[in-house]
Amino acid sequence: MTGRATRISGVVLAAATVAVLGAGCSGSDTAAPADALHPTNVVLSQDDLPGNLKTVKLDKDTLRQLADQLHDATKKTTVTPANCAGIGSMPDSINPKADGLMAARNDAVSVSEAVEVAAIVPGGVDLAAAKARVTGACSTVKVAVSSGPIKDAVITIDNTVLDVAQGAAEQVLVVESASRTVRGSKAASEKLLVGRAVVKGYAITVQMSSLTNSGDLDRQLFNEVFANAIAKAARP
């Protein structure tokens, strides 16, 4: 499978995983008034990042391209079970002035963080419900692609909930998603770590993906970034 096709598979994996974790049944029970919260103030900066991670500039063109990629990669897909294609996973736009956004990388992995106001997340943020989904009906998800660069590919995603320190968060959920993309006689594998937390009215999402052919992820580094994100949002 070509490098471009593999990258598109990774975008579909990310969108499908966040879909499973994004849909909630109720709003956060700890949400503060939306006008009192400023996601851009609590998103991680270079000084907050462990190891040798370096932030990557996110300009308007890059953010628009990211939103377009998410839409293009998933608009002609069929998800099974159907209810695992949750709401809240595909933003129509990305607003760097309203949402706290950070991207960073080293030689092996890329890491991103998004901070939103929990009270205005579509569908609410209920990570207990999301955990029930990802350990139940959505523990294995199949995505059939019917158009685009990986037309006719079938992506099988296995989701596993990981134990992590909750810190100051009211809710936490970390999932490792392992996917296998099959397209004709070719196949490729991909892994993704996604952590979600609710902290003082903020909804935080941290993701890690591999930049190497091995596809290996650094769980210890991910845990440090996730813990730092929770701690920064919890500061007075």
N, C-alpha and C positions, 0 to 999 in steps of 0.2 A: 504494500500500500504506500502511495507517495507521501512525502512529507506534508504537503498541503492537505491531503485527505485525512492524515492522522491528526493534524491541527484542528480540522473541522470536527472530527470525531470527539476531540477533547472539549470543544465548545458545546457539542450536544450533551456530552457527559456532564459538564458543569451545569448546563441549563436543567437537565433532568434531575440531577441531585438536588439543586436548590429548589426545584418544584416540589419535590417530596418533602423537603424541610420547611418550605415557605408557607404552606397553607395552614391556617390555624382555625380553631373553632371559636375563639374568643379573643378579645384584646388583652394586653398585658394587665395584670391586676396591680401593677406597681407604677403604671405610666404616669408621668408628671404632665402638666399642661404643655401642649406642643409648643406654644410660643415662648416657653421658658427654657427650651432645650436647643442647643446649638451643636449639631453633629460635627461640624468642621472644627470645633474647639477640642474635641476629645479623640479625633482620629490619630493614629500613631504617626509620629514624625521620624526622621532619620535617627534622632537621638534616642528614640524608644526601641529601636530594633536591635535584637541580639545578633551575635556572630558577625558574619561578613555580608549581611544583607545590605543592599544599597537601593534607595528609593528611585523610582522611575517617574519622570514627569508625565502627568496626565493632562494634556491640553484638550480644548474643546473638540478638535478634529479626531483625536484618539478616542475620546469618550463616545462621540457619534459613531465612529467605526465599530467600537465594541458593541453598542446597542444594535447596530445594523447586523453585525455578525450573529448575535444571539437570535434575532428575528429570522434572518435568512437561513440559519442552520436548523431551525426547529419548526418553521411554518408549514412544512410539508412532511410531517412525521406522524406516525401512529404509535401511541404509547399503550402498552399492555402491562398490568391492568390499567384501564382508562382513567380511573380516579387517582392514579399516581402522577398525572399531568396536572399538578396543583396550580392554584392561583398565586399571584405575587411573585412569579419567577421571571417574568419577561417584561422589564420596564419599557415603556414607550419612549422614554428619554432619560438621560442621566444629567443631573444638575449639580455641578461641583460646588455651587454656592449654597445649596440646601442640604446636600448629602455629604457626609464625611467620606472621602475616598482616598485610598493609598495603595500603591503598587510598588513592589520591591523584588529584587532577585539577587542571587549569587550565581556561581557557575553551574549549580546543580538543580535549583528549584526556583520557582516564582511564587510569590506570596501576595495576596491582596486583602484589603480590609474595606468593608462598607459599613457605615454607621448611619442609621435612620432613627427617626422618632417612632417608638414602638406603637404609640397610640394611633398613628395614621398609616401604618403598614396595611395594605389591602388584605382583608381576611383575618387580621390580627396576628398576634404571635403567641402560640400555645405549643411550647416545645414538648410538653407531656404528650399531647395529641400527635405531634410529629414523630416522637419516638415510637408510639404505638403503631403508626403507619409504617415506619422504616423497619421495624422488627416483625411486622405482620405482613399485610398484603403487598407492601412495597419493598420487601426485603430483596426481591429480584424483579427487575423491570426490564422489559424489552422495548426498544425503540426501532421501528422500521422507517427508513428514510426513502421518500418517493421522488425526490428531485434534488438538484444541486450537485456539487462536486462528489458527493458520496451516495448518489442515487443507487437504490437497491441494496444498500448496506443494512445489516441488522446488528444493532448494538445491544448486548446483554450486560446489564449492570447489577452487580451484587453489592448490597449495602450492609455494612457492619457498624454497629454502635460501639464507640470506644469510651473507656473510663478516663475522665480528666478531672483535675481539681476545679471545683466550682468557684473558689475565691469569693469575691464580694457579689457575684451575680445571683439574681433571684432564680433564673432558669439557665441551664446550659444543655447543649446537645452537640456531640462531635461524631461525625460519621465518616468512615473511609469507604469510598466507592471504587470498586474494581470493575473495569469494563473490558469486554472483548468485542471488537468490531470485525464482522465477517462480510466481505464483499467479493462474491465469486470465489475464486481459489485463494484469495489473499485475506490475511487476518492481522490484526494489531491489538495490542493491549495497552491500557492506560489506567492510572490510579489518580484519585483525587481525595484530599482531606478537606472537609468543610466543618467548621465550628460555628454554632450560633449561640448567642447569649443575650439575655435581657438584664440590663444594669441601669438602675435609676431612671427608667423611662426610655433608655436607648436600646435599640435592637442592633446587635453587632453580628456581622458575618465575616469570618476569616477563612480564606481558601488557600490551599497549597497544591501546586501541580509540578510535575517533573520537567526539567529541560534537557534531560539526557536520554539516550537510547535505552538505558536500563529501566527507566521509569521509576526508579527508586525515590521514595519520599523520606524526609528527615522528620520523624515524629517528635523527637526531642525539641528540635528547632520550632516546629509547629506549635507544640505545647507552650514554649516560651513566648512566642508571638501572641498566642491566644490569651495567655495569662496577663501579658502586658496590656493587651487591649481592654480586658476586663478591669484591670487595676486603674488604668487611666480614666475610663468612663466613670469609675466609682469615686474618684477624687472629689472633695468638696468644691 
